[in-house]
Amino acid sequence: MARSLVLDGESLVAPGEIRRAARRFAATNPSDLIVAKAELAVSLDLSIRQFRSGVEPRAIIERLSEALHQLRRRFHPEVWDVIVPIAQSHPVAHYLHQDPLTRWSFEKPRGYSGDARLLDFIYGRPEIEDAVASSSTLGRSIYAYTRNASSSVAVRERRDILARRVDEIASARPGSTEVLAIASGHLREGPLSRALGAGAIKRWVALDQDPMSVGTVARDFAGTSVEALNGSVKSLLGGRHALGMFDFVYAAGLYDYLPDAVAVKLTKKCVSMLKPGGTFLFANFSPATDVDGYMETFMNWALLLRSEHEMGLIASESAAGADLKVSVWPGSNRSVVYCEIEKQP
Ligand SMILES: C[S@@+](CC[C@H](N)C(=O)[O-])C[C@H]1O[C@@H](n2cnc3c(N)ncnc32)[C@H](O)[C@@H]1O
């Protein structure tokens, strides 16, 4: 267990941090809490009865996810804060944690949320096949649902979009393209890039806070132009790396943990590292994510969700006065939104 990893404090990846940061104190109606608790109890008790009587796991978790999504959406965040630990300590967790993806997320063996191995469960990588094979039959059925939930589909599309953007940018600048991935994890978009395979990328710097992920990238991409780099949002903002300039800088799976002020600072920094004509892209889960309640409870995986409007605000605050083109667009199922900032040539 890599508990020795020191988090930089800029991204709220430690368990519980996002909920604490998002907490807004307001007088909530006490009856709301009673209603929410009652609705939760009905939903969880029904789930457990269904598991015991052999109802198809997909149907159980689909209904439960929707109920949790509605609870999260309808009630004040303070009420939701009370609901989360109640759900987490309910005996139905015993069934749901048989899913290796849900369990990994909940237990956080790397000490923080959203580590690269968790993403490997979503990508369905060979590296996690043993963990899936050694799960119970029920666990594998639940995994068949969670790995194909809307959020997982969106994460795989995000990986594909990144590889495609790298290839598009590289085809316009053959041989000279320089790319920076911030919070690169295992850089699973790398093998999907035809330009990388063809040796058409000059350098692809993959920066991450987690030395284990950095080591995996260094090993998996040895002999390519990928340079694995141990660094963090804090070290980047503090100017502790002399990285030079890039044609494409991107961050996926990071802004979901960054409070607005840090998101703006990081965006400014990324834009400052663009060559003329270069692009910065960042992605964020959106409020349209319909499995947010399940993620926050049984996966203990809280995210800062952002709408297209909120993405635009980060871009406009970061890019004020500069000669930049901003575009914001949703992924196919709208669970992830993208913002691209292009520096004029
Ligand atoms: C959800 S994963 C995304 C990995 C990869 N970008 C992908 O899309 O598959 C989040 C990654 O962000 C990294 N991370 C989180 N906070 C960070 C920080 N403050 N500085 C650098 N990396 C960070 C984690 O180590 C992890 O690898």
The ligand as an SDF file (V2000), in Angstrom:
LIG
                    3D

 27 29  0  0  0  0  0  0  0  0999 V2000
   -8.6810   10.1320  -12.4330 C   0  0  0  0  0  0  0  0  0  0  0  0
   -6.9460    9.9230  -12.6970 S   0  0  0  0  0  0  0  0  0  0  0  0
   -6.8040   10.4060  -14.3850 C   0  0  0  0  0  0  0  0  0  0  0  0
   -5.6120    9.7900  -15.0660 C   0  0  0  0  0  0  0  0  0  0  0  0
   -5.5550   10.0410  -16.5630 C   0  0  0  0  0  0  0  0  0  0  0  0
   -5.4450   11.4450  -16.8670 N   0  0  0  0  0  0  0  0  0  0  0  0
   -6.7640    9.4390  -17.2340 C   0  0  0  0  0  0  0  0  0  0  0  0
   -7.6120   10.2080  -17.7140 O   0  0  0  0  0  0  0  0  0  0  0  0
   -6.8490    8.2170  -17.2760 O   0  0  0  0  0  0  0  0  0  0  0  0
   -6.3570   11.3040  -11.7960 C   0  0  0  0  0  0  0  0  0  0  0  0
   -4.8440   11.4450  -11.7420 C   0  0  0  0  0  0  0  0  0  0  0  0
   -4.5800   12.7440  -11.2220 O   0  0  0  0  0  0  0  0  0  0  0  0
   -3.4260   12.6690  -10.4320 C   0  0  0  0  0  0  0  0  0  0  0  0
   -3.4590   13.8420   -9.5470 N   0  0  0  0  0  0  0  0  0  0  0  0
   -4.4150   14.1640   -8.6400 C   0  0  0  0  0  0  0  0  0  0  0  0
   -4.0960   15.3080   -8.0200 N   0  0  0  0  0  0  0  0  0  0  0  0
   -2.9290   15.7280   -8.5360 C   0  0  0  0  0  0  0  0  0  0  0  0
   -2.1020   16.8470   -8.2980 C   0  0  0  0  0  0  0  0  0  0  0  0
   -2.4380   17.7490   -7.3920 N   0  0  0  0  0  0  0  0  0  0  0  0
   -0.9770   16.9690   -9.0200 N   0  0  0  0  0  0  0  0  0  0  0  0
   -0.6380   16.0460   -9.9600 C   0  0  0  0  0  0  0  0  0  0  0  0
   -1.3830   14.9520  -10.2220 N   0  0  0  0  0  0  0  0  0  0  0  0
   -2.5230   14.7990   -9.5240 C   0  0  0  0  0  0  0  0  0  0  0  0
   -3.5520   11.3480   -9.7190 C   0  0  0  0  0  0  0  0  0  0  0  0
   -2.3010   10.9000   -9.2420 O   0  0  0  0  0  0  0  0  0  0  0  0
   -4.1420   10.4680  -10.8360 C   0  0  0  0  0  0  0  0  0  0  0  0
   -3.1450    9.8010  -11.5500 O   0  0  0  0  0  0  0  0  0  0  0  0
  1  2  1  0
  2  3  1  0
  2 10  1  0
  3  4  1  0
  4  5  1  0
  5  6  1  0
  5  7  1  0
  7  8  2  0
  7  9  1  0
 10 11  1  0
 11 12  1  0
 11 26  1  0
 12 13  1  0
 13 14  1  0
 13 24  1  0
 14 15  1  0
 14 23  1  0
 15 16  2  0
 16 17  1  0
 17 18  1  0
 17 23  2  0
 18 19  1  0
 18 20  2  0
 20 21  1  0
 21 22  2  0
 22 23  1  0
 24 25  1  0
 24 26  1  0
 26 27  1  0
M  CHG  2   2   1   9  -1
M  END
$$$$
